[in-house]
């Protein structure tokens, strides 16, 4: 046990040393990772008022590209509107910061995170200092963090969480706001204690909503079903899956799904920024083929898109 702990600590130290060599872009300046700090009494730290986007970077033949950058920037601005936050930068300035940070950190296959936050002192429920800062970080798969380019694991195992997805009448669930993620954090902790990798959350009406940070799809009789957008994040990867299905002639439908649908499906998969198609091998006690035929077909086609080999979807790869 002590040897395992020492080995784990060495890995953590190694990753920390690597990250100290990285640069973070904040408000127009590229600074060392260790200097990218915010006050413990900042409003966004204390109240969860930050908004963010996580984007994936790939390297097809033309160079480093961000997957659906325009849609991510649209959603960032939509989140800002939901929180009545005024981002001080234009979309063009944020795009420039993203590619500058990718280059500074030598990232050609990884993730970019853009965060808009209130750095000022704030004990009130609403921020008393209206200043908003914007930060951009970029990390290479496997080199900088544990997550590989293939996702968390090859296959997911999922359990239905006791925690319900937040109701859209209480907070804007469509916004990528830091405070909204306490809900899936609790769900993931609870479901991990039961031996599953990730949760499936139901909404307050008892219908299937989504995973912790993933959209969910099921397959029944060669048709794909996914929950409608009533109370889930408008995932860009989810939208991409729907568009690919329509292009390939795969029947797909957005509808309210009941928990029972999860236990009678033929296959299932999650989708997210980090793992475009993540096959599910088990939901509670219901065993599933992983990947199933349709899941594998979508995964293979998505890989071709990310490599820039599908002409119809080349516009999804955004270059500097």
KAVENUR-V149463 format. One record per backbone hydrogen bond with DSSP energy under -1.0 kcal/mol. NH is the residue of the N-H (numbers start at 1). CO is the residue of the C=O. If there is no record, write none. Layout:
nh=NH co=CO
nh=NH co=CO
This chain:
nh=5 co=1
nh=6 co=2
nh=7 co=3
nh=8 co=4
nh=9 co=5
nh=10 co=6
nh=11 co=7
nh=12 co=8
nh=13 co=9
nh=14 co=10
nh=15 co=11
nh=16 co=12
nh=17 co=13
nh=18 co=14
nh=19 co=15
nh=20 co=16
nh=21 co=18
nh=22 co=19
nh=24 co=31
nh=25 co=136
nh=26 co=29
nh=27 co=134
nh=29 co=26
nh=31 co=24
nh=33 co=22
nh=35 co=32
nh=36 co=33
nh=37 co=35
nh=42 co=39
nh=43 co=120
nh=44 co=118
nh=46 co=42
nh=47 co=43
nh=51 co=116
nh=52 co=176
nh=53 co=114
nh=55 co=112
nh=57 co=110
nh=58 co=65
nh=63 co=60
nh=65 co=58
nh=66 co=318
nh=67 co=56
nh=68 co=316
nh=72 co=68
nh=73 co=69
nh=74 co=70
nh=75 co=71
nh=76 co=72
nh=77 co=73
nh=78 co=74
nh=79 co=75
nh=80 co=76
nh=81 co=77
nh=82 co=78
nh=83 co=79
nh=84 co=81
nh=85 co=80
nh=94 co=90
nh=95 co=91
nh=96 co=92
nh=97 co=93
nh=98 co=94
nh=99 co=95
nh=100 co=96
nh=101 co=97
nh=102 co=98
nh=103 co=99
nh=104 co=100
nh=105 co=101
nh=106 co=103
nh=107 co=102
nh=111 co=139
nh=112 co=55
nh=113 co=137
nh=114 co=53
nh=115 co=135
nh=116 co=51
nh=117 co=133
nh=122 co=41
nh=133 co=117
nh=135 co=115
nh=136 co=25
nh=137 co=113
nh=139 co=111
nh=141 co=109
nh=142 co=147
nh=143 co=141
nh=144 co=140
nh=148 co=151
nh=151 co=148
nh=156 co=279
nh=158 co=282
nh=159 co=198
nh=161 co=200
nh=165 co=202
nh=170 co=167
nh=171 co=167
nh=173 co=171
nh=175 co=172
nh=177 co=175
nh=178 co=50
nh=179 co=48
nh=180 co=177
nh=181 co=178
nh=182 co=179
nh=185 co=181
nh=186 co=182
nh=187 co=183
nh=188 co=184
nh=189 co=185
nh=190 co=186
nh=191 co=187
nh=192 co=188
nh=193 co=189
nh=195 co=192
nh=196 co=191
nh=197 co=157
nh=198 co=157
nh=200 co=159
nh=201 co=210
nh=203 co=207
nh=206 co=203
nh=208 co=257
nh=209 co=201
nh=211 co=214
nh=215 co=271
nh=217 co=269
nh=218 co=225
nh=219 co=267
nh=220 co=223
nh=223 co=220
nh=224 co=251
nh=225 co=218
nh=226 co=253
nh=235 co=233
nh=239 co=235
nh=240 co=236
nh=241 co=237
nh=242 co=238
nh=243 co=239
nh=244 co=240
nh=245 co=241
nh=246 co=242
nh=247 co=243
nh=248 co=244
nh=250 co=245
nh=253 co=224
nh=255 co=226
nh=261 co=258
nh=262 co=259
nh=266 co=219
nh=267 co=219
nh=269 co=217
nh=270 co=278
nh=271 co=215
nh=272 co=275
nh=278 co=270
nh=280 co=268
nh=281 co=156
nh=283 co=286
nh=284 co=158
nh=286 co=283
nh=288 co=281
nh=296 co=292
nh=297 co=293
nh=298 co=294
nh=299 co=295
nh=300 co=296
nh=301 co=297
nh=302 co=298
nh=303 co=299
nh=304 co=300
nh=305 co=301
nh=306 co=302
nh=307 co=303
nh=308 co=305
nh=309 co=304
nh=313 co=310
nh=314 co=311
nh=316 co=313
nh=317 co=314
nh=318 co=66
